[in-house]
Amino acid sequence: MSETRPSLLDPTELEQQLGELLEWRRQDGRLVRTLKFRNFAEALNFVNRVGTLAEEADHHPDIALHNWNQVTLTLWTHDAGGLTILDVRLAREIDALLTRVRSEAGSSGHADGK
C-alpha cells in the first residue's frame, strides 16, 4: 500500500506557509537557501545533519557543498512537480537545526550568504 503524497500548495497557502521562512527564497518553483560556514568541516557536518533530518522525513533536498564553506539547499517535491507542505516542514526543520548548530558554535559560527 503506497502512502499518499501531498499535493502542490496553491499560491495563497504557499504565501501563508512561507511567511516565517524569511531566509529562504523561491527560485524556479523551489525553495533555496545558501549558508556560509567558518570552514569546510563545519559545512560538511551541517550537510550530514541535514541528511539525517531528510532521511527521518523521507524527503530529500538537493544539497550542494561549494566554495569550501558554503552549502546551498534546494527543496521541492519531485513527484508533485513543485512545492508542498513537505518542503515547508523540512525548511522549518533545517532552520531549527541551524539555530542549534549556531548555538553549539557560540552563535557567531555561521552566517547566511545572500
SELUMDREN-271887 format. One record per atom (N, C-alpha, C): residue number from 1; x, y, z; atom name. Coordinates in Angstrom, 1 decimal. Each point is the difference from the previous one (the first is absolute). Layout:
# SELUMDREN-271887
 lomar   east  north     up kepa
   NUM      X      Y      Z   CA
...
//
This chain:
# SELUMDREN-271887
 lomar   east  north     up kepa
     1    0.8   -1.2    0.0    N
     1   -0.8    1.2    0.0   CA
     1    0.9    1.2    0.0    C
     2   -0.2    0.9   -0.9    N
     2    0.9    1.2   -0.1   CA
     2   -0.6    1.2    0.8    C
     3    0.8    0.8    0.5    N
     3   -0.4    1.1    0.8   CA
     3   -0.4    1.2   -1.0    C
     4   -1.0    0.7    0.4    N
     4   -0.4    1.1   -0.8   CA
     4    0.9    1.2    0.2    C
     5    0.5    0.5   -1.1    N
     5    0.9    1.2    0.1   CA
     5   -0.8    1.2   -0.1    C
     6    0.4    1.1    0.7    N
     6   -0.8    1.2    0.0   CA
     6    0.0    0.7   -1.4    C
     7   -1.0    0.8   -0.2    N
     7   -0.2    0.7   -1.3   CA
     7    0.8    1.3    0.1    C
     8    0.1    0.6   -1.2    N
     8    0.7    1.3    0.0   CA
     8   -0.8    1.0    0.8    C
     9    0.7    0.9    0.6    N
     9   -0.6    1.1    0.8   CA
     9   -0.5    1.1   -1.0    C
    10   -1.3    0.4    0.2    N
    10   -0.4    1.1   -0.9   CA
    10    0.6    1.3    0.4    C
    11    0.0    1.0   -0.9    N
    11    0.8    1.3    0.3   CA
    11   -0.4    0.6    1.4    C
    12   -1.2    0.0    0.4    N
    12   -0.4    0.6    1.3   CA
    12    0.6   -0.8    1.1    C
    13   -0.1   -1.4    0.0    N
    13    0.6   -0.8    1.0   CA
    13    1.5    0.1    0.1    C
    14    0.6    0.1   -1.2    N
    14    1.4    0.2   -0.1   CA
    14    0.5    1.2    0.7    C
    15   -0.7    1.1   -0.3    N
    15    0.4    1.3    0.6   CA
    15   -0.1   -0.1    1.5    C
    16   -1.1   -0.6    0.5    N
    16   -0.2   -0.1    1.5   CA
    16    1.1   -0.9    0.6    C
    17    0.3   -1.1   -0.6    N
    17    1.0   -0.9    0.5   CA
    17    1.4    0.6    0.0    C
    18    0.3    0.8   -1.0    N
    18    1.3    0.5   -0.2   CA
    18    0.3    1.3    0.9    C
    19   -1.1    0.5    0.6    N
    19    0.1    1.2    0.8   CA
    19    1.1    0.0    1.0    C
    20    0.3   -1.1    0.6    N
    20    1.0   -0.1    1.1   CA
    20    1.4   -0.4   -0.5    C
    21    0.0   -0.4   -1.3    N
    21    1.3   -0.5   -0.5   CA
    21    0.7    1.1   -0.8    C
    22    0.4    1.0    0.8    N
    22    0.5    1.2   -0.6   CA
    22    1.3   -0.1   -0.7    C
    23    0.8   -1.0    0.4    N
    23    1.4   -0.2   -0.7   CA
    23   -0.1   -0.8   -1.2    C
    24   -1.1   -0.6   -0.3    N
    24   -0.2   -0.9   -1.2   CA
    24   -0.5    0.9   -1.1    C
    25    0.5   -0.3   -1.2    N
    25   -0.5    0.8   -1.2   CA
    25   -0.7   -1.0   -0.9    C
    26   -1.0    0.4   -0.8    N
    26   -0.6   -0.8   -1.0   CA
    26    0.8    0.2   -1.3    C
    27    0.3   -1.1   -0.6    N
    27    0.8    0.1   -1.3   CA
    27   -0.5   -1.2   -0.8    C
    28   -0.5    0.3   -1.2    N
    28   -0.5   -1.0   -0.9   CA
    28   -0.9   -1.0    0.6    C
    29   -0.9    0.4    0.8    N
    29   -1.0   -0.9    0.7   CA
    29    0.6   -0.8    1.1    C
    30    1.1    0.4    0.5    N
    30    0.7   -0.7    1.1   CA
    30    0.4    0.9    1.1    C
    31    0.2   -0.5    1.2    N
    31    0.5    0.8    1.1   CA
    31    1.5   -0.2    0.1    C
    32    0.8    1.1    0.1    N
    32    1.4   -0.1    0.0   CA
    32    0.6    0.9    1.1    C
    33    1.0   -0.6    0.7    N
    33    0.7    0.8    1.0   CA
    33    1.5   -0.4   -0.1    C
    34    0.8    1.1    0.1    N
    34    1.5   -0.2    0.0   CA
    34    0.5    0.5    1.3    C
    35    0.9   -0.9    0.6    N
    35    0.6    0.3    1.3   CA
    35    1.5    0.0   -0.2    C
    36    0.6    0.8    0.9    N
    36    1.5    0.1    0.0   CA
    36    0.5   -0.4    1.3    C
    37    1.0   -0.8    0.1    N
    37    0.5   -0.5    1.2   CA
    37    1.5    0.4    0.2    C
    38    0.5   -0.1    1.2    N
    38    1.4    0.4    0.2   CA
    38    1.0   -0.8   -0.8    C
    39   -0.3   -1.3   -0.2    N
    39    1.0   -0.8   -0.7   CA
    39   -0.7   -1.2   -0.6    C
    40    0.7   -0.8   -0.7    N
    40   -0.5   -1.2   -0.7   CA
    40   -0.6   -1.0    1.0    C
    41    0.7   -0.2    1.1    N
    41   -0.5   -1.0    0.9   CA
    41   -1.4    0.3    0.6    C
    42   -0.2    1.3    0.3    N
    42   -1.3    0.4    0.5   CA
    42   -1.1   -0.1   -1.0    C
    43    0.4    0.3   -1.3    N
    43   -1.0   -0.1   -1.1   CA
    43   -0.4   -1.5   -0.2    C
    44    1.0   -0.8    0.0    N
    44   -0.2   -1.5   -0.2   CA
    44   -0.8   -0.6    1.2    C
    45    0.3    0.5    1.2    N
    45   -0.8   -0.5    1.2   CA
    45   -1.5    0.4   -0.2    C
    46   -0.2    1.2   -0.4    N
    46   -1.4    0.5   -0.2   CA
    46   -0.7   -0.8   -1.1    C
    47    0.7   -0.3   -1.1    N
    47   -0.6   -0.8   -1.0   CA
    47   -0.4   -1.4    0.5    C
    48    0.9   -0.6    0.8    N
    48   -0.3   -1.3    0.5   CA
    48   -1.2    0.0    0.9    C
    49   -0.1    1.1    0.8    N
    49   -1.2    0.1    0.9   CA
    49   -1.3    0.3   -0.7    C
    50    0.1    0.7   -1.1    N
    50   -1.2    0.2   -0.9   CA
    50   -0.4   -1.3   -0.6    C
    51    1.0   -0.8   -0.4    N
    51   -0.2   -1.3   -0.5   CA
    51   -0.8   -0.9    0.9    C
    52    0.3    0.1    1.3    N
    52   -0.7   -0.8    1.0   CA
    52   -1.5    0.5    0.1    C
    53   -0.2    1.3    0.0    N
    53   -1.4    0.5    0.0   CA
    53   -0.7   -0.5   -1.2    C
    54    0.6    0.1   -1.2    N
    54   -0.6   -0.4   -1.2   CA
    54   -0.4   -1.5    0.0    C
    55    0.9   -0.8    0.5    N
    55   -0.3   -1.4    0.1   CA
    55   -1.2   -0.3    0.9    C
    56    0.0    0.7    1.2    N
    56   -1.1   -0.1    0.9   CA
    56   -1.4    0.4   -0.6    C
    57    0.1    1.0   -0.8    N
    57   -1.2    0.6   -0.7   CA
    57   -0.4   -0.8   -1.3    C
    58    0.9   -0.8   -0.4    N
    58   -0.1   -0.6   -1.3   CA
    58   -0.3    1.0   -1.1    C
    59    0.7    1.1    0.1    N
    59   -0.1    1.1   -1.0   CA
    59    1.4    0.6   -0.1    C
    60    0.5   -0.1   -1.2    N
    60    1.5    0.3   -0.2   CA
    60    0.2    1.2   -0.9    C
    61    0.7    1.0    0.6    N
    61    0.4    1.2   -0.8   CA
    61    1.2   -0.2   -0.9    C
    62    0.1    0.8   -1.0    N
    62    1.3    0.1   -0.7   CA
    62    0.9    0.8    0.9    C
    63    1.2   -0.5    0.2    N
    63    1.0    0.6    0.8   CA
    63    1.3    0.2   -0.7    C
    64    0.5    1.3   -0.1    N
    64    1.3    0.2   -0.6   CA
    64    0.9    0.6    1.0    C
    65    1.2   -0.6    0.2    N
    65    1.1    0.6    0.8   CA
    65    1.0    0.6   -1.0    C
    66    0.2    1.3    0.1    N
    66    0.8    0.6   -1.0   CA
    66    0.8    1.1    0.6    C
    67    1.0    0.5   -0.7    N
    67    0.9    1.1    0.4   CA
    67    0.6   -0.3    1.4    C
    68    0.2   -1.2    0.3    N
    68    0.6   -0.6    1.2   CA
    68   -0.8    0.2    1.3    C
    69   -0.8    1.0    0.1    N
    69   -0.7    0.3    1.2   CA
    69   -1.5    0.4   -0.1    C
    70   -0.5   -0.2   -1.2    N
    70   -1.4    0.4   -0.2   CA
    70   -0.9   -1.2   -0.4    C
    71   -1.2    0.0    0.5    N
    71   -1.0   -1.0   -0.3   CA
    71   -1.2    0.6   -0.6    C
    72   -0.5   -0.5   -1.1    N
    72   -1.2    0.4   -0.6   CA
    72   -1.0   -1.1    0.1    C
    73   -1.2    0.2    0.6    N
    73   -1.0   -1.0    0.1   CA
    73   -1.2    0.4   -0.9    C
    74   -0.5   -1.0   -0.8    N
    74   -1.1    0.3   -0.9   CA
    74   -1.1   -1.0    0.3    C
    75   -1.2    0.5    0.3    N
    75   -1.1   -0.9    0.4   CA
    75   -1.1    0.1   -1.0    C
    76   -0.5   -1.1   -0.4    N
    76   -1.3   -0.1   -0.7   CA
    76   -0.4   -1.5    0.0    C
    77   -1.3   -0.2   -0.2    N
    77   -0.4   -1.4    0.0   CA
    77    0.0   -0.5   -1.4    C
    78    1.0   -0.8   -0.3    N
    78    0.3   -0.5   -1.4   CA
    78   -1.3   -0.6   -0.6    C
    79   -0.6   -0.9    0.7    N
    79   -1.1   -0.8   -0.6   CA
    79   -1.3    0.9   -0.2    C
    80   -0.1    1.1    0.7    N
    80   -1.1    0.9   -0.1   CA
    80    0.3    1.1   -1.0    C
    81    1.3    0.2   -0.3    N
    81    0.4    1.0   -1.0   CA
    81    0.0    1.4    0.5    C
    82    0.1    0.2    1.3    N
    82    0.1    1.4    0.6   CA
    82    0.0   -0.1    1.5    C
    83   -0.5    1.1    0.6    N
    83    0.1    0.1    1.5   CA
    83   -1.3   -0.5    0.7    C
    84    0.3   -0.8    1.0    N
    84   -1.1   -0.6    0.8   CA
    84    0.3    0.3    1.5    C
    85   -0.9   -0.4    0.8    N
    85    0.2    0.2    1.5   CA
    85    1.3   -0.8    0.4    C
    86    0.4   -1.0   -0.7    N
    86    1.2   -0.7    0.4   CA
    86    1.2    0.9   -0.1    C
    87    0.1    0.8   -1.0    N
    87    1.1    1.0   -0.2   CA
    87    0.0    1.0    1.2    C
    88   -1.2    0.5    0.3    N
    88   -0.1    1.0    1.0   CA
    88    0.5   -0.6    1.4    C
    89   -0.5   -1.2    0.3    N
    89    0.4   -0.6    1.2   CA
    89    1.5   -0.3    0.1    C
    90    0.6   -0.5   -1.1    N
    90    1.4   -0.2    0.1   CA
    90    0.8    1.3    0.1    C
    91   -0.5    1.0   -0.7    N
    91    0.7    1.3    0.1   CA
    91    0.0    0.5    1.5    C
    92   -1.2   -0.1    0.6    N
    92   -0.1    0.3    1.5   CA
    92    1.0   -0.8    0.8    C
    93    0.1   -1.3   -0.3    N
    93    0.9   -0.9    0.8   CA
    93    1.4    0.4   -0.2    C
    94    0.4    0.4   -1.3    N
    94    1.3    0.4   -0.3   CA
    94    0.3    1.3    0.7    C
    95   -0.9    0.9    0.1    N
    95    0.2    1.3    0.7   CA
    95    0.2   -0.3    1.5    C
    96   -0.8   -0.9    0.6    N
    96    0.2   -0.3    1.4   CA
    96    1.4   -0.7    0.2    C
    97    0.4   -0.8   -0.9    N
    97    1.3   -0.7    0.1   CA
    97    1.1    1.1   -0.1    C
    98   -0.1    0.9   -0.9    N
    98    1.0    1.1   -0.1   CA
    98    0.0    0.8    1.3    C
    99   -1.1    0.3    0.7    N
    99    0.0    0.7    1.2   CA
    99    0.8   -0.8    1.1    C
   100   -0.2   -1.3    0.0    N
   100    0.7   -0.9    1.0   CA
   100    1.5    0.0   -0.3    C
   101    0.3   -0.1   -1.3    N
   101    1.4    0.0   -0.4   CA
   101    0.7    1.3    0.4    C
   102   -0.6    1.1   -0.3    N
   102    0.5    1.3    0.4   CA
   102    0.2    0.1    1.5    C
   103   -0.9   -0.5    0.7    N
   103    0.1    0.0    1.5   CA
   103    1.2   -0.8    0.4    C
   104    0.2   -1.2   -0.5    N
   104    1.1   -0.9    0.3   CA
   104    1.3    0.7   -0.3    C
   105    0.0    0.8   -1.1    N
   105    1.3    0.7   -0.4   CA
   105    0.2    1.3    0.6    C
   106   -0.9    0.4    0.9    N
   106    0.1    1.3    0.6   CA
   106   -0.6    1.2   -0.8    C
   107   -1.0   -0.3   -0.7    N
   107   -0.8    0.9   -0.8   CA
   107    0.7    0.8   -1.1    C
   108    1.3    0.2    0.0    N
   108    0.6    0.7   -1.0   CA
   108    0.6   -0.9   -1.1    C
   109   -0.2   -1.3    0.2    N
   109    0.6   -1.0   -0.9   CA
   109   -0.5   -0.1   -1.4    C
   110   -1.2    0.6   -0.2    N
   110   -0.6   -0.2   -1.4   CA
   110   -0.7    1.3   -0.4    C
   111    0.1    0.3   -1.2    N
   111   -0.7    1.1   -0.6   CA
   111   -0.6   -0.4   -1.3    C
   112   -1.2    0.5   -0.2    N
   112   -0.6   -0.2   -1.3   CA
   112    0.6    0.8   -1.1    C
   113    0.2   -0.7   -1.2    N
   113    0.5    0.7   -1.1   CA
   113   -1.2    0.5   -0.8    C
   114    0.1    1.1   -0.6    N
   114   -1.1    0.6   -0.8   CA
   114    0.3   -0.2   -1.5    C
//
